[in-house]
Amino acid sequence: MNTETLVFELLVQQKQLEALQKRLIQTSISEDEASQTFLFDLKDYADSLSLVTTYETASTLEESQVEEISAILGDQSQILRELIQQLEKLEDNGKKDFYGQQEGELRRTIAGLKGILELNGLLLQDNLTFQRKWKDAGSTVAVKEPTSEKTGFLQRLFGKKK
């Protein structure tokens, strides 16, 4: 696969993870501290993929299920490894064909991708615990209702609204 295809696949999966994370953070599972940490780490990871996904655009998005997190992370791990190998070959050959990046930029991108790959591995490990909690909570996980904003003391005193 060429680099543009790999970046596009990462973008699609990034969007899937972001949508899934937003949906999960609104459920009661996010009240558990470990689950909340996992969901925040998942958001940070998805945001970090923008290191390379900013160069592509995706229009359609499939909705993912919680059970697919492991598969998505595993696919991304393979894609990241392949992308790193291709970028290292580009760097070794002296070509700078990765969206017009210069030598230093390409090296920083490769180093960043290696860090993202490490974060991917950690998320895969944490996902096992999260999946167990998700299955245990299964039928009791409810979507949290948005709460109305409480007014402050001075707002109540003076009767002003924002």
OpenMM code with the backbone's topology and positions (N, CA, C; nanometers):
from openmm import Vec3, app, unit

residues = "MET ASN THR GLU THR LEU VAL PHE GLU LEU LEU VAL GLN GLN LYS GLN LEU GLU ALA LEU GLN LYS ARG LEU ILE GLN THR SER ILE SER GLU ASP GLU ALA SER GLN THR PHE LEU PHE ASP LEU LYS ASP TYR ALA ASP SER LEU SER LEU VAL THR THR TYR GLU THR ALA SER THR LEU GLU GLU SER GLN VAL GLU GLU ILE SER ALA ILE LEU GLY ASP GLN SER GLN ILE LEU ARG GLU LEU ILE GLN GLN LEU GLU LYS LEU GLU ASP ASN GLY LYS LYS ASP PHE TYR GLY GLN GLN GLU GLY GLU LEU ARG ARG THR ILE ALA GLY LEU LYS GLY ILE LEU GLU LEU ASN GLY LEU LEU LEU GLN ASP ASN LEU THR PHE GLN ARG LYS TRP LYS ASP ALA GLY SER THR VAL ALA VAL LYS GLU PRO THR SER GLU LYS THR GLY PHE LEU GLN ARG LEU PHE GLY LYS LYS LYS".split()
positions = [
    Vec3(0.0831, -0.1185, 0.0000),
    Vec3(0.0000, 0.0000, 0.0000),
    Vec3(0.0873, 0.1245, 0.0000),
    Vec3(0.0412, 0.2276, -0.0688),
    Vec3(0.1192, 0.3503, -0.0682),
    Vec3(0.0876, 0.4325, 0.0568),
    Vec3(0.1674, 0.5334, 0.0814),
    Vec3(0.1548, 0.6097, 0.2055),
    Vec3(0.0222, 0.6842, 0.2151),
    Vec3(-0.0268, 0.7350, 0.1017),
    Vec3(-0.1539, 0.8093, 0.1050),
    Vec3(-0.2694, 0.7188, 0.1472),
    Vec3(-0.2690, 0.5948, 0.1000),
    Vec3(-0.3735, 0.5000, 0.1370),
    Vec3(-0.3658, 0.4673, 0.2856),
    Vec3(-0.2455, 0.4485, 0.3360),
    Vec3(-0.2276, 0.4202, 0.4788),
    Vec3(-0.2766, 0.5370, 0.5645),
    Vec3(-0.2439, 0.6583, 0.5234),
    Vec3(-0.2859, 0.7763, 0.5983),
    Vec3(-0.4383, 0.7888, 0.5946),
    Vec3(-0.4985, 0.7600, 0.4794),
    Vec3(-0.6443, 0.7676, 0.4683),
    Vec3(-0.7107, 0.6647, 0.5598),
    Vec3(-0.6575, 0.5424, 0.5638),
    Vec3(-0.7131, 0.4394, 0.6530),
    Vec3(-0.7013, 0.4818, 0.7991),
    Vec3(-0.5878, 0.5416, 0.8349),
    Vec3(-0.5713, 0.5924, 0.9712),
    Vec3(-0.6749, 0.7002, 1.0015),
    Vec3(-0.7020, 0.7859, 0.9047),
    Vec3(-0.7998, 0.8926, 0.9235),
    Vec3(-0.9391, 0.8367, 0.9491),
    Vec3(-0.9800, 0.7390, 0.8705),
    Vec3(-1.1127, 0.6793, 0.8877),
    Vec3(-1.1241, 0.6153, 1.0259),
    Vec3(-1.0204, 0.5420, 1.0656),
    Vec3(-1.0231, 0.4767, 1.1963),
    Vec3(-1.0135, 0.5787, 1.3095),
    Vec3(-0.9421, 0.6879, 1.2871),
    Vec3(-0.9351, 0.7951, 1.3868),
    Vec3(-1.0743, 0.8525, 1.4110),
    Vec3(-1.1470, 0.8781, 1.3045),
    Vec3(-1.2828, 0.9327, 1.3168),
    Vec3(-1.3750, 0.8338, 1.3895),
    Vec3(-1.3580, 0.7051, 1.3630),
    Vec3(-1.4382, 0.6034, 1.4310),
    Vec3(-1.4099, 0.6044, 1.5811),
    Vec3(-1.2816, 0.6102, 1.6170),
    Vec3(-1.2448, 0.6121, 1.7593),
    Vec3(-1.2961, 0.7382, 1.8282),
    Vec3(-1.2870, 0.8520, 1.7603),
    Vec3(-1.3346, 0.9770, 1.8210),
    Vec3(-1.4849, 0.9707, 1.8469),
    Vec3(-1.5603, 0.9195, 1.7498),
    Vec3(-1.7056, 0.9095, 1.7670),
    Vec3(-1.7409, 0.8129, 1.8790),
    Vec3(-1.6692, 0.7013, 1.8846),
    Vec3(-1.6929, 0.6015, 1.9888),
    Vec3(-1.6599, 0.6583, 2.1263),
    Vec3(-1.5494, 0.7307, 2.1356),
    Vec3(-1.5085, 0.7901, 2.2629),
    Vec3(-1.6115, 0.8933, 2.3088),
    Vec3(-1.6609, 0.9750, 2.2184),
    Vec3(-1.7616, 1.0752, 2.2557),
    Vec3(-1.8884, 1.0080, 2.3056),
    Vec3(-1.9256, 0.8982, 2.2410),
    Vec3(-2.0458, 0.8262, 2.2822),
    Vec3(-2.0262, 0.7619, 2.4192),
    Vec3(-1.9092, 0.7033, 2.4428),
    Vec3(-1.8827, 0.6344, 2.5693),
    Vec3(-1.8677, 0.7304, 2.6869),
    Vec3(-1.8136, 0.8483, 2.6610),
    Vec3(-1.7917, 0.9428, 2.7709),
    Vec3(-1.9253, 0.9934, 2.8253),
    Vec3(-2.0315, 0.9772, 2.7485),
    Vec3(-2.1646, 1.0201, 2.7922),
    Vec3(-2.2415, 0.9095, 2.8635),
    Vec3(-2.1777, 0.7960, 2.8846),
    Vec3(-2.2444, 0.6858, 2.9533),
    Vec3(-2.1983, 0.6785, 3.0985),
    Vec3(-2.2660, 0.5943, 3.1742),
    Vec3(-2.2316, 0.5812, 3.3161),
    Vec3(-2.0997, 0.5064, 3.3359),
    Vec3(-2.0489, 0.4398, 3.2340),
    Vec3(-1.9203, 0.3681, 3.2474),
    Vec3(-1.8075, 0.4682, 3.2741),
    Vec3(-1.8257, 0.5930, 3.2293),
    Vec3(-1.7203, 0.6929, 3.2476),
    Vec3(-1.7113, 0.7422, 3.3914),
    Vec3(-1.8038, 0.6997, 3.4772),
    Vec3(-1.7978, 0.7393, 3.6177),
    Vec3(-1.6893, 0.6625, 3.6931),
    Vec3(-1.6519, 0.5461, 3.6418),
    Vec3(-1.5431, 0.4679, 3.6998),
    Vec3(-1.4109, 0.5348, 3.6623),
    Vec3(-1.3240, 0.5549, 3.7604),
    Vec3(-1.2002, 0.6291, 3.7369),
    Vec3(-1.1103, 0.5630, 3.6323),
    Vec3(-1.0943, 0.4312, 3.6388),
    Vec3(-1.0083, 0.3618, 3.5432),
    Vec3(-1.0665, 0.3699, 3.4020),
    Vec3(-1.1973, 0.3561, 3.3917),
    Vec3(-1.2619, 0.3652, 3.2600),
    Vec3(-1.2514, 0.5061, 3.2047),
    Vec3(-1.2675, 0.6030, 3.2922),
    Vec3(-1.2572, 0.7419, 3.2494),
    Vec3(-1.1160, 0.7722, 3.1996),
    Vec3(-1.0160, 0.7216, 3.2694),
    Vec3(-0.8776, 0.7401, 3.2275),
    Vec3(-0.8541, 0.6758, 3.0913),
    Vec3(-0.9068, 0.5555, 3.0726),
    Vec3(-0.8938, 0.4880, 2.9434),
    Vec3(-0.9576, 0.5710, 2.8321),
    Vec3(-1.0757, 0.6247, 2.8578),
    Vec3(-1.1457, 0.7032, 2.7560),
    Vec3(-1.0712, 0.8327, 2.7243),
    Vec3(-1.0120, 0.8952, 2.8248),
    Vec3(-0.9327, 1.0151, 2.7993),
    Vec3(-0.8052, 0.9816, 2.7226),
    Vec3(-0.7426, 0.8675, 2.7573),
    Vec3(-0.6245, 0.8232, 2.6828),
    Vec3(-0.6606, 0.7918, 2.5380),
    Vec3(-0.7770, 0.7334, 2.5176),
    Vec3(-0.8236, 0.7023, 2.3826),
    Vec3(-0.8426, 0.8313, 2.3030),
    Vec3(-0.8958, 0.9335, 2.3667),
    Vec3(-0.9139, 1.0639, 2.3012),
    Vec3(-0.7787, 1.1245, 2.2665),
    Vec3(-0.6832, 1.1200, 2.3599),
    Vec3(-0.5493, 1.1726, 2.3338),
    Vec3(-0.4832, 1.0983, 2.2181),
    Vec3(-0.4995, 0.9668, 2.2162),
    Vec3(-0.4427, 0.8852, 2.1096),
    Vec3(-0.5045, 0.9232, 1.9750),
    Vec3(-0.6364, 0.9330, 1.9715),
    Vec3(-0.7045, 0.9683, 1.8461),
    Vec3(-0.6603, 1.1071, 1.7991),
    Vec3(-0.6447, 1.1999, 1.8924),
    Vec3(-0.5969, 1.3332, 1.8557),
    Vec3(-0.4534, 1.3298, 1.8038),
    Vec3(-0.3712, 1.2426, 1.8611),
    Vec3(-0.2313, 1.2365, 1.8190),
    Vec3(-0.2166, 1.1855, 1.6759),
    Vec3(-0.3123, 1.1083, 1.6291),
    Vec3(-0.3063, 1.0588, 1.4909),
    Vec3(-0.3134, 1.1723, 1.3894),
    Vec3(-0.3601, 1.2884, 1.4336),
    Vec3(-0.3686, 1.4016, 1.3416),
    Vec3(-0.2299, 1.4480, 1.2961),
    Vec3(-0.1254, 1.3936, 1.3555),
    Vec3(0.0108, 1.4209, 1.3099),
    Vec3(0.0230, 1.3927, 1.1605),
    Vec3(-0.0409, 1.2868, 1.1148),
    Vec3(-0.0360, 1.2528, 0.9724),
    Vec3(-0.1715, 1.2615, 0.9030),
    Vec3(-0.2807, 1.2515, 0.9792),
    Vec3(-0.4121, 1.2482, 0.9149),
    Vec3(-0.4613, 1.3859, 0.8713),
    Vec3(-0.3929, 1.4910, 0.9103),
    Vec3(-0.4348, 1.6250, 0.8685),
    Vec3(-0.4194, 1.6441, 0.7179),
    Vec3(-0.3419, 1.5585, 0.6548),
    Vec3(-0.3169, 1.5714, 0.5114),
    Vec3(-0.4282, 1.5120, 0.4252),
    Vec3(-0.5203, 1.4373, 0.4861),
    Vec3(-0.6279, 1.3716, 0.4117),
    Vec3(-0.7629, 1.4158, 0.4677),
    Vec3(-0.8695, 1.3899, 0.3913),
    Vec3(-1.0049, 1.4173, 0.4376),
    Vec3(-1.0912, 1.2947, 0.4151),
    Vec3(-1.1832, 1.2722, 0.5076),
    Vec3(-1.2766, 1.1600, 0.4969),
    Vec3(-1.4181, 1.2142, 0.5092),
    Vec3(-1.5070, 1.1614, 0.4271),
    Vec3(-1.6437, 1.2128, 0.4302),
    Vec3(-1.7400, 1.1189, 0.5018),
    Vec3(-1.7300, 0.9896, 0.4776),
    Vec3(-1.8242, 0.8968, 0.5389),
    Vec3(-1.7605, 0.8303, 0.6606),
    Vec3(-1.8488, 0.7886, 0.7517),
    Vec3(-1.8010, 0.7292, 0.8751),
    Vec3(-1.8940, 0.6170, 0.9175),
    Vec3(-1.8360, 0.5009, 0.9398),
    Vec3(-1.9134, 0.3894, 0.9935),
    Vec3(-1.9122, 0.4000, 1.1450),
    Vec3(-2.0264, 0.3687, 1.2053),
    Vec3(-2.0320, 0.3714, 1.3510),
    Vec3(-1.9735, 0.2413, 1.4046),
    Vec3(-1.8851, 0.2539, 1.5018),
    Vec3(-1.8189, 0.1375, 1.5591),
    Vec3(-1.8828, 0.0998, 1.6918),
    Vec3(-1.8655, -0.0251, 1.7286),
    Vec3(-1.9139, -0.0742, 1.8572),
    Vec3(-1.7967, -0.0819, 1.9547),
    Vec3(-1.8289, -0.0865, 2.0818),
    Vec3(-1.7262, -0.0901, 2.1862),
    Vec3(-1.6357, -0.2125, 2.1690),
    Vec3(-1.6949, -0.3232, 2.1285),
    Vec3(-1.6177, -0.4468, 2.1133),
    Vec3(-1.5155, -0.4376, 2.0001),
    Vec3(-1.5276, -0.3388, 1.9124),
    Vec3(-1.4374, -0.3246, 1.7981),
    Vec3(-1.3127, -0.2423, 1.8297),
    Vec3(-1.3032, -0.1873, 1.9494),
    Vec3(-1.1880, -0.1030, 1.9837),
    Vec3(-1.0584, -0.1802, 1.9638),
    Vec3(-1.0548, -0.3028, 2.0113),
    Vec3(-0.9332, -0.3834, 2.0000),
    Vec3(-0.8951, -0.4072, 1.8539),
    Vec3(-0.9936, -0.4359, 1.7709),
    Vec3(-0.9667, -0.4600, 1.6290),
    Vec3(-0.9158, -0.3325, 1.5610),
    Vec3(-0.9763, -0.2198, 1.5942),
    Vec3(-0.9341, -0.0927, 1.5349),
    Vec3(-0.7912, -0.0602, 1.5767),
    Vec3(-0.7619, -0.0762, 1.7057),
    Vec3(-0.6265, -0.0480, 1.7543),
    Vec3(-0.5242, -0.1432, 1.6924),
    Vec3(-0.5627, -0.2702, 1.6768),
    Vec3(-0.4727, -0.3670, 1.6137),
    Vec3(-0.4445, -0.3318, 1.4688),
    Vec3(-0.5487, -0.2938, 1.3944),
    Vec3(-0.5300, -0.2510, 1.2555),
    Vec3(-0.4403, -0.1279, 1.2481),
    Vec3(-0.4644, -0.0338, 1.3388),
    Vec3(-0.3828, 0.0873, 1.3384),
    Vec3(-0.2371, 0.0577, 1.3707),
    Vec3(-0.2150, -0.0395, 1.4567),
    Vec3(-0.0780, -0.0778, 1.4892),
    Vec3(-0.0054, -0.1272, 1.3643),
    Vec3(-0.0718, -0.2115, 1.2869),
    Vec3(-0.0107, -0.2614, 1.1634),
    Vec3(0.0110, -0.1487, 1.0630),
    Vec3(-0.0878, -0.0618, 1.0491),
    Vec3(-0.0766, 0.0500, 0.9554),
    Vec3(0.0380, 0.1427, 0.9967),
    Vec3(0.0474, 0.1714, 1.1263),
    Vec3(0.1542, 0.2592, 1.1753),
    Vec3(0.2917, 0.1982, 1.1499),
    Vec3(0.3056, 0.0675, 1.1738),
    Vec3(0.4339, 0.0007, 1.1484),
    Vec3(0.4719, 0.0110, 1.0008),
    Vec3(0.3747, -0.0150, 0.9150),
    Vec3(0.4011, -0.0097, 0.7706),
    Vec3(0.4335, 0.1328, 0.7266),
    Vec3(0.3614, 0.2299, 0.7804),
    Vec3(0.3857, 0.3699, 0.7461),
    Vec3(0.5244, 0.4139, 0.7922),
    Vec3(0.5633, 0.3735, 0.9116),
    Vec3(0.6972, 0.4075, 0.9620),
    Vec3(0.8048, 0.3480, 0.8714),
    Vec3(0.7870, 0.2208, 0.8322),
    Vec3(0.8840, 0.1577, 0.7427),
    Vec3(0.8945, 0.2327, 0.6108),
    Vec3(0.7809, 0.2704, 0.5530),
    Vec3(0.7828, 0.3422, 0.4257),
    Vec3(0.8480, 0.4793, 0.4386),
    Vec3(0.8192, 0.5482, 0.5481),
    Vec3(0.8799, 0.6802, 0.5677),
    Vec3(1.0296, 0.6709, 0.5928),
    Vec3(1.0722, 0.5657, 0.6638),
    Vec3(1.2161, 0.5467, 0.6854),
    Vec3(1.2868, 0.5161, 0.5538),
    Vec3(1.2225, 0.4406, 0.4644),
    Vec3(1.2800, 0.4156, 0.3314),
    Vec3(1.2904, 0.5451, 0.2526),
    Vec3(1.1867, 0.6280, 0.2612),
    Vec3(1.1908, 0.7582, 0.1932),
    Vec3(1.3066, 0.8421, 0.2441),
    Vec3(1.3238, 0.8419, 0.3748),
    Vec3(1.4317, 0.9201, 0.4354),
    Vec3(1.5685, 0.8662, 0.3937),
    Vec3(1.5833, 0.7328, 0.3928),
    Vec3(1.7105, 0.6722, 0.3546),
    Vec3(1.7441, 0.6989, 0.2081),
    Vec3(1.6423, 0.7007, 0.1234),
    Vec3(1.6641, 0.7257, -0.0195),
    Vec3(1.6821, 0.8730, -0.0510),
    Vec3(1.6632, 0.9574, 0.0483),
    Vec3(1.6797, 1.1003, 0.0274),
    Vec3(1.5597, 1.1657, -0.0390),
    Vec3(1.4518, 1.0912, -0.0542),
    Vec3(1.3306, 1.1479, -0.1142),
    Vec3(1.2465, 1.2106, -0.0038),
    Vec3(1.1788, 1.3159, -0.0418),
    Vec3(1.0911, 1.3832, 0.0540),
    Vec3(0.9520, 1.3920, -0.0069),
    Vec3(0.8925, 1.2765, -0.0334),
    Vec3(0.7632, 1.2717, -0.1002),
    Vec3(0.6454, 1.2650, -0.0047),
    Vec3(0.6673, 1.2754, 0.1228),
    Vec3(0.5572, 1.2652, 0.2175),
    Vec3(0.4986, 1.4034, 0.2418),
    Vec3(0.4062, 1.4429, 0.1577),
    Vec3(0.3354, 1.5697, 0.1664),
    Vec3(0.4309, 1.6889, 0.1759),
    Vec3(0.5418, 1.6807, 0.1021),
    Vec3(0.6346, 1.7925, 0.0922),
    Vec3(0.7180, 1.8202, 0.2150),
    Vec3(0.7330, 1.7242, 0.3038),
    Vec3(0.8114, 1.7476, 0.4253),
    Vec3(0.9607, 1.7463, 0.3944),
    Vec3(1.0332, 1.8313, 0.4626),
    Vec3(1.1780, 1.8371, 0.4500),
    Vec3(1.2415, 1.7331, 0.5417),
    Vec3(1.3747, 1.7242, 0.5398),
    Vec3(1.4466, 1.6208, 0.6157),
    Vec3(1.4105, 1.6209, 0.7640),
    Vec3(1.4227, 1.7350, 0.8281),
    Vec3(1.3947, 1.7432, 0.9716),
    Vec3(1.2496, 1.7143, 1.0037),
    Vec3(1.1613, 1.7636, 0.9192),
    Vec3(1.0188, 1.7389, 0.9402),
    Vec3(0.9863, 1.5908, 0.9292),
    Vec3(1.0457, 1.5268, 0.8315),
    Vec3(1.0218, 1.3839, 0.8118),
    Vec3(1.0746, 1.3033, 0.9305),
    Vec3(1.1918, 1.3390, 0.9807),
    Vec3(1.2467, 1.2701, 1.0989),
    Vec3(1.1566, 1.2890, 1.2199),
    Vec3(1.1060, 1.4110, 1.2406),
    Vec3(1.0159, 1.4368, 1.3532),
    Vec3(0.8847, 1.3607, 1.3368),
    Vec3(0.8360, 1.3513, 1.2157),
    Vec3(0.7134, 1.2762, 1.1901),
    Vec3(0.7338, 1.1286, 1.2224),
    Vec3(0.8470, 1.0736, 1.1810),
    Vec3(0.8778, 0.9325, 1.2093),
    Vec3(0.8877, 0.9108, 1.3603),
    Vec3(0.9560, 1.0007, 1.4301),
    Vec3(0.9690, 0.9879, 1.5759),
    Vec3(0.8320, 0.9987, 1.6424),
    Vec3(0.7496, 1.0897, 1.5943),
    Vec3(0.6149, 1.1041, 1.6484),
    Vec3(0.5314, 0.9793, 1.6263),
    Vec3(0.5430, 0.9198, 1.5081),
    Vec3(0.4687, 0.7977, 1.4773),
    Vec3(0.5140, 0.6812, 1.5657),
    Vec3(0.6415, 0.6776, 1.5982),
    Vec3(0.6906, 0.5723, 1.6883),
    Vec3(0.6308, 0.5897, 1.8279),
    Vec3(0.6180, 0.7146, 1.8722),
    Vec3(0.5543, 0.7410, 2.0007),
    Vec3(0.4065, 0.7046, 1.9989),
    Vec3(0.3394, 0.7333, 1.8882),
    Vec3(0.1978, 0.6978, 1.8740),
    Vec3(0.1815, 0.5462, 1.8744),
    Vec3(0.2752, 0.4762, 1.8114),
    Vec3(0.2723, 0.3297, 1.8096),
    Vec3(0.2880, 0.2739, 1.9510),
    Vec3(0.3724, 0.3357, 2.0305),
    Vec3(0.3899, 0.2934, 2.1699),
    Vec3(0.2616, 0.3163, 2.2491),
    Vec3(0.1993, 0.4306, 2.2281),
    Vec3(0.0720, 0.4606, 2.2944),
    Vec3(-0.0355, 0.3611, 2.2510),
    Vec3(-0.0328, 0.3212, 2.1253),
    Vec3(-0.1263, 0.2216, 2.0734),
    Vec3(-0.1127, 0.0911, 2.1508),
    Vec3(0.0112, 0.0470, 2.1737),
    Vec3(0.0353, -0.0764, 2.2487),
    Vec3(-0.0177, -0.0685, 2.3911),
    Vec3(0.0020, 0.0468, 2.4548),
    Vec3(-0.0485, 0.0650, 2.5913),
    Vec3(-0.2011, 0.0647, 2.5948),
    Vec3(-0.2623, 0.1266, 2.4957),
    Vec3(-0.4088, 0.1266, 2.4888),
    Vec3(-0.4634, -0.0137, 2.4655),
    Vec3(-0.3939, -0.0922, 2.3843),
    Vec3(-0.4370, -0.2307, 2.3620),
    Vec3(-0.4373, -0.3090, 2.4931),
    Vec3(-0.3376, -0.2846, 2.5784),
    Vec3(-0.3326, -0.3516, 2.7086),
    Vec3(-0.4455, -0.3032, 2.7997),
    Vec3(-0.4655, -0.1710, 2.8053),
    Vec3(-0.5703, -0.1144, 2.8908),
    Vec3(-0.7092, -0.1517, 2.8413),
    Vec3(-0.7211, -0.1756, 2.7116),
    Vec3(-0.8505, -0.2093, 2.6535),
    Vec3(-0.9053, -0.3400, 2.7109),
    Vec3(-0.8178, -0.4329, 2.7449),
    Vec3(-0.8638, -0.5600, 2.8021),
    Vec3(-0.9424, -0.5361, 2.9305),
    Vec3(-0.8891, -0.4517, 3.0175),
    Vec3(-0.9568, -0.4195, 3.1433),
    Vec3(-1.0864, -0.3449, 3.1163),
    Vec3(-1.0818, -0.2502, 3.0226),
    Vec3(-1.2016, -0.1726, 2.9901),
    Vec3(-1.3115, -0.2626, 2.9334),
    Vec3(-1.2746, -0.3562, 2.8471),
    Vec3(-1.3740, -0.4466, 2.7877),
    Vec3(-1.4396, -0.5328, 2.8955),
    Vec3(-1.3579, -0.5768, 2.9932),
    Vec3(-1.4128, -0.6565, 3.1036),
    Vec3(-1.5156, -0.5750, 3.1818),
    Vec3(-1.4818, -0.4504, 3.2114),
    Vec3(-1.5738, -0.3636, 3.2852),
    Vec3(-1.6987, -0.3356, 3.2023),
    Vec3(-1.6819, -0.3194, 3.0730),
    Vec3(-1.7956, -0.2935, 2.9846),
    Vec3(-1.8917, -0.4117, 2.9843),
    Vec3(-1.8360, -0.5331, 2.9782),
    Vec3(-1.9216, -0.6524, 2.9778),
    Vec3(-1.9882, -0.6721, 3.1134),
    Vec3(-1.9153, -0.6448, 3.2219),
    Vec3(-1.9731, -0.6571, 3.3562),
    Vec3(-2.0873, -0.5574, 3.3765),
    Vec3(-2.0690, -0.4365, 3.3255),
    Vec3(-2.1707, -0.3325, 3.3416),
    Vec3(-2.2818, -0.3471, 3.2378),
    Vec3(-2.2542, -0.4202, 3.1305),
    Vec3(-2.3426, -0.4431, 3.0175),
    Vec3(-2.4797, -0.3817, 3.0195),
    Vec3(-2.5722, -0.4386, 3.0937),
    Vec3(-2.7103, -0.3917, 3.0890),
    Vec3(-2.7339, -0.2701, 3.1759),
    Vec3(-2.6391, -0.2374, 3.2640),
    Vec3(-2.6621, -0.1246, 3.3541),
    Vec3(-2.6017, 0.0054, 3.3025),
    Vec3(-2.5321, 0.0013, 3.1905),
    Vec3(-2.4717, 0.1231, 3.1368),
    Vec3(-2.5809, 0.2082, 3.0749),
    Vec3(-2.5934, 0.3282, 3.1257),
    Vec3(-2.6972, 0.4187, 3.0770),
    Vec3(-2.6347, 0.5491, 3.0299),
    Vec3(-2.6995, 0.6097, 2.9348),
    Vec3(-2.6532, 0.7386, 2.8861),
    Vec3(-2.6907, 0.8447, 2.9886),
    Vec3(-2.5936, 0.9270, 3.0249),
    Vec3(-2.6178, 1.0325, 3.1223),
    Vec3(-2.6979, 1.1440, 3.0565),
    Vec3(-2.7943, 1.1934, 3.1292),
    Vec3(-2.8753, 1.3053, 3.0810),
    Vec3(-2.7958, 1.4338, 3.0990),
    Vec3(-2.7973, 1.5208, 3.0001),
    Vec3(-2.7273, 1.6482, 3.0181),
    Vec3(-2.7956, 1.7296, 3.1277),
    Vec3(-2.7148, 1.7832, 3.2159),
    Vec3(-2.7693, 1.8594, 3.3277),
    Vec3(-2.7740, 2.0060, 3.2917),
    Vec3(-2.8703, 2.0736, 3.3480),
    Vec3(-2.8796, 2.2170, 3.3228),
    Vec3(-2.7720, 2.2878, 3.4048),
    Vec3(-2.7271, 2.3971, 3.3530),
    Vec3(-2.6198, 2.4702, 3.4183),
    Vec3(-2.6737, 2.5395, 3.5424),
    Vec3(-2.6041, 2.5232, 3.6543),
    Vec3(-2.6471, 2.5867, 3.7784),
    Vec3(-2.6073, 2.7336, 3.7756),
    Vec3(-2.6920, 2.8132, 3.8321),
    Vec3(-2.6609, 2.9555, 3.8380),
    Vec3(-2.5779, 2.9834, 3.9618),
    Vec3(-2.4900, 3.0786, 3.9477),
    Vec3(-2.4048, 3.1172, 4.0584),
    Vec3(-2.4797, 3.2054, 4.1570),
    Vec3(-2.4196, 3.2300, 4.2714),
    Vec3(-2.4816, 3.3097, 4.3766),
    Vec3(-2.5167, 3.4503, 4.3265),
    Vec3(-2.4225, 3.5163, 4.2600),
    Vec3(-2.4471, 3.6521, 4.2126),
    Vec3(-2.5542, 3.6546, 4.1047),
    Vec3(-2.5586, 3.5507, 4.0197),
    Vec3(-2.6629, 3.5448, 3.9173),
    Vec3(-2.7996, 3.5318, 3.9812),
    Vec3(-2.8099, 3.4507, 4.0834),
    Vec3(-2.9377, 3.4366, 4.1532),
    Vec3(-2.9757, 3.5643, 4.2267),
    Vec3(-2.8740, 3.6285, 4.2859),
    Vec3(-2.8966, 3.7513, 4.3619),
    Vec3(-2.9485, 3.8649, 4.2732),
    Vec3(-2.8841, 3.8814, 4.1590),
    Vec3(-2.9204, 3.9912, 4.0713),
    Vec3(-3.0164, 3.9503, 3.9592),
    Vec3(-3.0438, 3.8204, 3.9476),
    Vec3(-3.1392, 3.7722, 3.8492),
    Vec3(-3.0926, 3.7850, 3.7057),
    Vec3(-2.9614, 3.7873, 3.6841),
    Vec3(-2.9091, 3.8005, 3.5469),
    Vec3(-2.8829, 3.6629, 3.4884),
    Vec3(-2.9049, 3.6559, 3.3615),
    Vec3(-2.8754, 3.5321, 3.2887),
    Vec3(-2.7628, 3.5600, 3.1918),
    Vec3(-2.6914, 3.4539, 3.1556),
    Vec3(-2.5776, 3.4680, 3.0632),
    Vec3(-2.6229, 3.5051, 2.9251),
] * unit.nanometer
topology = app.Topology()
chain = topology.addChain("A")
for resn in residues:
    res = topology.addResidue(resn, chain)
    for name in ("N", "CA", "C"):
        topology.addAtom(name, app.Element.getBySymbol(name[0]), res)
